[in-house]
Amino acid sequence: MKYKRKCKYCENKEGHILEQKKNLIYVTCGVCGEVIDIVGGRMAKQLKEKLKGVV
C-alpha cells in the first residue's frame, strides 16, 4: 500500500517510510526524514494488512 499524503515540510508525495512501533504506525517522509503522521486505530489495521511484507 502506498501512503499518498503530501509531506507538510517538503511537499513530497512518494517514498514514505512506514515503521510500526507497538500498535501505531509512524509515517516518515522519505526525502526530509520528518514524521508526517502517526496512524492508529482502524486506519492502522488497514495499513498493516496491506503491508504484511514491508513493516
N, C-alpha and C positions, 0 to 999 in steps of 0.2 A: 504494500500500500504506500502510495506517495502522500506525503503531507504537503499540501499545496498552499498553506497560508504564507503571506508575504512577511519577511523579516522587517520589524519596525526600525531597525538600525541601518541596514544597508540595502533594503529593497529587493533582496534576493528571494526567489520563489522556489528554487530547486536545490537538491543536495542536502536536505536537512538530516541531522543525525538524531536517531531516536534511541534513548537509553532508558532502561527500566530500573527503577530503584523502588523496592518494596512493591506497593500496588499503584504507584504513579509512573507515568511515562513523561520523561523530560525531553522536549524538542529543542535541539541546539542548532543554530544556523551553521551551515557548512562553510560559509565564507568568513564571517567575522567572529564566530565562536560564542556569541551571546545566547543565553537561554531565552527562546521566544515564548514558549508556552509550557505549562505543566498540565498534563491531561490526566484526569481521574474519572472514576465512576463508569457510566455506561459507554462513553466515548473510548475510554482506555480499554475496555473489554473488546470493542470492535477492532481497535488498532492491534491488540495482542493477537487476536485470531488471524489477522491478515499478515502479521509479522513473525509468525512462529519461527521461521528460519533465521530472521535477521536480528531480533533482540537477544 
